[in-house]
Amino acid sequence: MAIPIPLRTDFDGPTLRLSAKATKNAAQARRLLALAEIYDGGSRSDAARIGGVTLQIIRDWVMRFNARGPCGLINGKAPGNRPKLNDAQRQALVDVVERGPIPAIHGVVRWRRKDLVRWIFEEFRIEIDETTVGRELRALGFAKLSARPRHHAQNEFEVENFKKGFPTDLAAIQTRLPEGTEIELWWADEARIGQKNKVTRRWARRGTRPSAPSDLRTQWAYIFGAICPKKGKGAGLVLPYCDTGAMNEHLKEISLSVDPGAHAVLILDQAGWHTTPKLEVPSNITLMFLPSKAPELNPQENVWQFMRENWLSNRIFLDYDDILAHCCDAWNKLVDQPWKIISIGMRDWAHGF
């Protein structure tokens, strides 16, 4: 007859019964009570009867308890299948996804899961399905996102230098102002809204392709918009033309929106109607120009995207007056939501120093 495995000596029956009373895990409580019976001098058969199991399972509980104490009697999560990719291979996957494919080598312009399946097999001789690749990518922090347009001729060093030098440039403007003058950061841009409208994504059943109205007529208007993200303010005009005269009117509108006694630093791109010497800049505004071909530095671009996707796209505009009315309504909706302007417009490189 086999000798029973003795229980560890640093516990006793009353201690295990107190632990069983305190735990919220029913299975652990049942196992603790069964082992408490053994501590109190009961047989393994009595413990099996209390636990409602066989003697072999009582032996397994004893071994788990001796190894890890009461925590060893809690069921752990099954380890599952061994991962096909190790840490080094996952890091290689991260690197190749972040670099993106080289069309001349990989034959695609963006990675799909099926492309990554093939790359993993060619690189590591590991067969893996598309579902597993998707799961690995999500675990590594990746998601399928819309790419942000970037000009092909953009000078990345110029963009980084602008961000790094922004506090110094702002301090130089501050020195030219009366002491104690508050500076408000504003961003400005223009958007053309016309009858050749955009079609945005929408919810639809899988396997279908939803439709949206489209127009081939060519009337349009321009929204001149500016936001002050820190204070959630906006100043805009809807005008028929995009030229120096229209920009002068927009500057007057922005000037009226600046807090009394404050000074606005208006950040905008280098369009011809922004840089012309014919521009009449109000005394409470200083212009600061973004690097060329770097629209992503201007949060007003994200405002246009938000307005188009939520209020202006998927529409048929009857005529110019209809365009005007919808543009004014959309801009007024935005200005009535200062929290939305703050959420879209705040930038760490501009507000976080």
N, C-alpha and C positions, 0 to 999 in steps of 0.2 A: 504494500500500500504506500502510495507517494506521500511524503511529508508536506503538509500545507506550508505555503510561503508565509513567514511571520510578517505582521504589520510593523511599521516603523514605530519606535518607542516614544517619540516626542508628541504624540496625541493620545487621547483616551476617549472612552465612550461619551461622557458628558460634553466634552468639547465638540465632538462631531455632531451631537444632537443640537447644540446651540447654533452651530454653523448651518445645519439643515433648516433650523427655524428662521434664520436670518436671510438665507439665500432666496432669490426670486426665480431660480432655475429649478423647475420641478424634477428634472432628471438627476441633477446633482444632489438635490435633497434626498431623493429615494436611495441613491448610492451611498450617501453619508450615513443614513439610518441603517442600511444593511451592514456597513463596516463597523458601525457603533455596536451592533449586536455581537460581532466577533470580539471587539475590545472588552465587552462585558462578560465574556466567557462562553458565549453561544457558539454553536457549531457552524461550519460553512454551509451546511444544509439549511439551518435556520436563517442565515443571511440570504441564501438563495430564495427562500420562501418569502422573506420580507421584500426583497428586491424584485421578485417575480421573474427570476431568470434561472439559468442553469449554473452548475458549479464551475464550469469552464469560464463563464462570464464573470463570476465572482473572483476567480483567479486573475482575470484581466483587470478588474477594478482594483484589486490589491496591488498589482504591479504599477498601474498608473498612479495610484495614491502614494505608494512608496517613492516613486520618482519625482512627483510634482506636488504632492500634498493635495488639499481639497480642489485646487485649480485643475488637477489632472483628471477630475471626474466630470468636467464640462466637455461636452462634445465640441471638437474643433471643426473648422471648415475643411472639407476634403481637399487635398492638394491639387487634384485634377491632373490633366496631362502635362507632361514636361514641356515648357515653352520651346518652340523650334528655333527662336532667335536668342542668342545670348546678348549680354550688355554691349559688347564691342560691335556686334552686328547691328544692334539697334542704333548705336551712335552713327554707324556708317549710313544707315537709312535716314537718320535725321539730317546728316550732312548733304546727302544727294537730293533730298526733298527741298531743303533750303536753297541749294544752289540752282535747282531747276534743271530740266533736261537741255542738252545741246542738240538742236534739231539735226545737224549734220551727222551726229553720232548715234543718237537714240531714235531718230525718226519721228519724234513728236515734239510739239511746242508746249505741252503741259503734261504733268504726270497724271495718269489715271491709275486706278488700282491694278488693272491688268498689266500696265506697263511696269509697275513696281514689282509685281509677281515675277515677270520675266527678268527684271534686273536682279532680283534676289537670287533667282536660280542661276543666272549667268555668273554672278559674283561669288556665291557661297555654295552652289549646288544643293540648295535646299528647296524642296517643293512645298509651296504654301498657297492657300487659296485666297481669293479676293476679300472674302469676309474677314479672314484673319489679318490681312494687311490693313484693312480699315480699322479693326479693333486695335492693332498695334499703333497706328497713327493717332487715334483718339487718345490712347493711353500716354503717348508722347507729347500730347498737347496740341495736335494739329486738328484743323477743321477746314472744310471746303469753303473758302471765302471769295467774294468778288475782288478781283485785283484793282488796285487804285492806279489810274492812268499816270504815267510819268513820261515827260517829254524825252525823246530819244537823244536830244543834244544837251540835256541838262548837265551842268557842272556840279557834281555832288560835293566837291570841296568848297565851292562857293556857297552852297546851301549851308553846310556845316559851319563855315566861317561866319555866315550871317547870324546863325543861332548863337554861336559863342560870343560874338561881338555885340549882340543885342543889348545886354545890360550896360556896356560902356557907351554905346550910342545913345541910349536913353538917358544916362547920367549927363552926357554932354548937352542934351536938350534941356535937362533940368537946370543946368548952370546958367542958361540964358534967360530963364524965367525968374520972376520975383520970388524971393525966398518964401517957402511954405506953400507954393502953388502945387495943387494936386494934379497929377498926370492921369488922364484916362486913355487907355489903349483902345483904338477903334480899327476895324478892318473894313475895307470897302471893295466892291466889285460890281459888275453888271451882268445881267442874264437876259438873253433874248427869249421871249415866249411868243410862239406863233402858231398858226393853223397847222403847219407840219409838226405835229406834236409827237411827244415820246410815248412809247408803250412800256409800262413797267410790269414787273412780275406780280402774279396774283395767286391765291390759293385755288387749286383745282384738283380733281381726282387724278390719280396716277394713270398714265396711259392715254390721257386726253390732252389736247392743246387748246387752252382758252383763247377766245378772240377779244379784240378791243377795237373801238372805232378809230379810223384813220382818215386824214384829210390831206389833199394835195394842194390846197390853196396856200397863198404865200403872204398873207398879212401878218404883221407881228408888232410887238411893242417891247420896250426895254425896262426892266426893273433895275433901278439904281439903288443898291442896298448897302447899308453899313451897320455893323453891330459893335457894341461895347460889351464883350462877354462878362467881364468882372461885375458889371452892374446890371446886366440883363437888359440893356437898352438897344433900340434900333432906330434908324432913320432912313427912310426910303422914299423914292419917287418913281412913278411909272410915266415914262416919256416916249415919244414916237421916234426919237433919234438918239444916237450915241455919239456925241461930239463934245467939243469944248464948252459950248453954251449950256448943254445939259449937265455937264460936270460942275459948272459954276453954280447952277441951281441946287445940285445935290450938296455941294459944300456949304451953301447957305442953310440947307435943311439940317445937316450934321451940326453946324455951329449953334443952331438953336437948341439942339438936344444935349449939348455939353453942359454940365452943371455950372451954375454961376461961380465964378472965381477959379474954375478948373481950366486945364489946357489939354486939348486932345492931340495925341500923336496918331495920325491917320496912316495906316500901313496898307499899301496897295501896289498893284503890279505896274509895269513900266509901259502901259498903253500910251499911245500918242496923246490922247486927251487928258492923261494924268500928268505928263511931263512937259507939256507945252508952256512957254513963258506967258502965254495969254491967259493962263489960269488965274483967277482972282481968289486967292486963299485968305479966308478970314483970319483975324488976328489971334483967335483962340485955337487955331489949328496949325500943326506942323506936319508936313508930309514926310513919310519915310517909305522908300521904295524897296520892294522885295527883289531878290536876285531874279534874273531872267529865266524863263522856262521852269518856274518852281511854284505852280499853283497850289501844291499840297501844303505850302506854308500859310495859306490864306484860309481861315476857317469859314469865310463867307462862301467859299466853294461848297463846303459841306451843307451850309444853309440852303443853297440852291438845290442840292440833291434832295434834301429833306422836303422842301416845298414841292418839287416836281413829283416825287414819289407819293406824296400824301394829298396834294391839293390841285395840282396843275396838269398832270399827265392823264392819259386815257380819256381825253375830252375832245369834243368838236366845238370850236369857237365860231360863232356865226359871222362876226365881223370885228372890226377894230374895237368898237365900243364894248363888245362882249369880252374881248381879250383884256381890255383895260379894267373892266369890272372884276374879272376873276383874279387878275394880278393884284389889284388893290385889296381885294378880300383876303387873298392868301397872305400878303404882307401884314395886314392888320391882325390876322390870326396869330402870326408869329410874334408880333410885338406884344400881343395880349398874353403871351406865355414866356415871361422873362426867364423862368427856370429852363425852358427849352434852349434859349439863346445861350445861357450859361453852360448847359450840358454839351451843346454842340461846339461852342466857341472857345472854351478854355484850353490853353496850351501850356504845358509844363515849361517849355523853353522861354515863354514870354511872361508867364505869371508866377513861376515857381522859384524866383530868386529873391 
